Amino acid sequence: MRFVTTCAAWAAAVFSFVVAQEVNVTIVPVATGFKAENTGFVYGTSPLLVANDKSAADGGFRTFAVSNGSSFQEISHLKTGRSKIVVPVLDIGGRDLIVNVPSPDSLIRVFDAKTSKAVESNDKKQLGDWSAACVWRSPTSGESYIFLFGKKMVVQFLTRDTKKRVEVLEVQTFAAPIEAETCAVFSAGQVFFSAEDRPLYSFQASESTQAPEIQTCVSPVSGKCSKNGFISDKVCSCFAGFTGHDCTKTTCANDCSGHGKCDGPNVCKCKDGWTGPDCSFVAVKAKHETEANGGDGDDPAMWIHPTRPDQSKIITTTKSDDGEGFGVFDLEGKLLQHLTANEPNNVDVIYNFTVDGRKVDLAYAACRGDNTMCIVGVNSTGYLSDISGGTQALPADYEPYGSCTYRSQKTGKQYLFVNNKEAQYLQYELTATTNGTLQTTLVRQFQGGSGGQVEGCVADEGAGYVFIGEEPLGIWRYEAEPTGSHTGVQIATVGDASGLHADVEGITLVPAKSGPDGYIIVSSQGISAYLVYERAPPHKYVETFTIVDNEKKGIDHVSNTDGITAVGNVLNEDFPGGLFVTHDDANELAEGGTAKEASFKLTICYPDLHANMHH
């Protein structure tokens, strides 16, 4: 692993001679009306400001003419998709470029900075949730390298012109201690990066693929290595995707898993039904998608009609001010109801809960808007309504982030779990007073995972477990009874053989009709895919699937996946083996562009999943 160090000593040395001064700085907005986080400059006689646009409908990047005026004139606006990453790369083959990585498809796009027109490139796709990028030009070779930062990882690329096209070649990937929010490169090659409330870190950029330590090569990119690697001591060190003594052969991860062919360096061309960087993901097409609703959707749940499963409903949450509350949809995705609530996030359904001598169904979520647990009633047709005691207070200064439910098969008692970002879990017993008002009693609290940010959780009521997702690290299992152990068991780790990537988001469970079998499904946001594990310990990894474009129905693929739910019940002709519902971050439209409002994708539980499940 490349050596990464905190920079406290460096900062002390740099600033030891600085005398504190007070100055007044006037900050004037020069470009407004869009969501930007990262900017860069293209220098020259007509300098440009380049900025990302991470909005849903207008996402991509924008360029502005730099001037001494009070505002910069917008030169171009390219709607490539919701983007965090846009970075200028200067003087590649005599022209300045703009490199953009939109979140919906993670395709590295290259544009001419002067004309804003797309430049032919090798169409490199780099799955991940990327947060920062910076460029280093080697003073030795003049080659330009991009460092792309993601979830505790950095990918280094070489950007070069081959006269026929621009190539963005992966050099190596190495770990980082944090997810960087910003980075900068000094002329000497020191790359500095940090994030909010985190130390400043650095590493030394070099023309090497040697991850364990930093080395200075005898020669930079070498012709003896076919310009596809570095040379040191007469031995070639090939870029990722190249092999051989002279780096002339291309290679792909896992040989494309037997489901495709290697079509370039680390570029697999997958057979129908397969996708992913190494063709190991099962490609599933959505049968329906929900009508667009609300600004920032998150988690869905299923309510199953007791006698007419085809009349079952999908309940979703919107956690943003724009459209905050619950949505109710039919099995074709038609919006039937919207019920306002204070920014609910994760939602679960509780069946046959006793209130005032009656059996009622409920929907429960953690509400971020007012820091409460919010509960609504579900009537006999799946519609929602307010209920007495539906807002339950949490401790002062406790800000909920995720939630789930658990019904004890030992006692029949109903419990609500809620957690904050710091992984402090509170477990409440839910009861009702004699007059039918809901009430909660705190019965347990514990620290989940290793203390990293958590959100998704799901209970296995048959086994007495609760599974939680620690976003940067993995999946944990805890005993769900209030008297259970506070020590968890980690069942999957980010970066392990299953291919789990950060952030670990939604978790759902599909039990077998009887016995311990079934599946745990986990949403891996960094790769917009879903990993399947066996329900029974030791929770072996089964496979990974993702949702791809259904061009026939005009339904787009899933990007930046978040909350999920799944059931194995027979519902209707569209979903004879169950239903899987997932949040889609960038709702791309068939006619082009991206909708401002969110959607959820509906697909079958494909054969490998619905076999042996509850029917």
C-alpha angles and dihedrals in degrees: 000000000000111000112255122183139180114253104221092120092047092050091049092052093048096048101034092097097043117111114214114248134178117229135170113232121190112210114199124186108236099178125028142164101069141071112261134165106159128050138174140175132240105206127211142090089314104033121200135207112217119199135176122237113210097180118123103236099031100029122147124071142304134209126211134192110245113231142152091252128107091259138027119237114239110239101180142000116196115191099207093147137280104325140187095170125070121139134170116234109194132215102003106164089342098309137087117243139198117215117202130183110193115203098227096067105006089225113154105232125193126205136181105250094213098050101021087225121140116262121216109255141159092273094234113191116204112184114211146090101273122196109173142011136188137177132233125191114204111234088208102053104012090233118144123228130191120211109205115196124206140147101343091318140094127207119201119209133187113220115202143156118237095182089246096059145336115269125207103193125188110237101177146322124229137173127261128195094235143019101261119226095186139012140185135189126217120213090250089062101258110145113206124193138168146153138215112303090000132114122258111261133190144182133186114254113224140164095254140104093208103119101183095064141001114265133182109224122225086229132013122228101351134211087214085065092048089254086286099102149014125266127221126168089355091299122116121230104199128215118248108285095029129091143165131082090287098030093245097129122080121220137184133211113272089352087280089299092272089288100096146002132267106256098175141335104330089339115125124193102210130211119244111287094030135084142152132096091297099024091253096121119093106234112226126183121215115241093203140359129209120254110265110272132168132352105266115021122186128162133024133197134190127234110199117209108233096224107012109044091181087067093057117129138222115224118200137181134226112200099184130086088248103083097345115186142050128322125203119204136177123234092274092054098256113152108239103168144005119201117189118234135159102274100301116198123181114025132196134178123235116201130208099000114171115241119167091339093310130108111235137171120233139191117216131193140159108251114213096186095072100011096246142121107253124202128183133183124251114210129211092277097046099259120137132235138170117268134200109269091016093140114065121186125235127206117288113276091013110132112194120222107167141009147179140173137243131192111198114229088198098058106008090235120144120230135190123208122202130174139186128218091269090063096249105151123203121194119202131187111228118216138153131232123236090263092055101259117141119236137177134212124198108236104164145008131188143161112257127217117335094320098273123132112294133186121147121069138161133185127228098209094184094055097033096239137127119207120206132189118225099201101218098031119031148265126323133192123212135177107261101207114100088240092051127121119278090217115096134205118228108223100177135018131205106256096022126130092279090067096239111172132193135288098055101199129159124024127192136172131218110190126201119252088260138353130029099305126108138091141279112212121199130193112228105197097189092065099025090236141117125238121207123211132179113263094222121075133297081036098219118205113255109179147306128249136179136189115250134187117297097204093177091061096031093241117145129222123264120264130187090002117208129165123022142179134186139185131189096209123123102250111165142315092294093051109030094150100038139285134268118198124189139178116246116205101197109038099202116199125230091231091052135273130057129280118242091224129065130250139192125223123228121205139158123262094254119231098270089057106039096049109111093003126130111288 
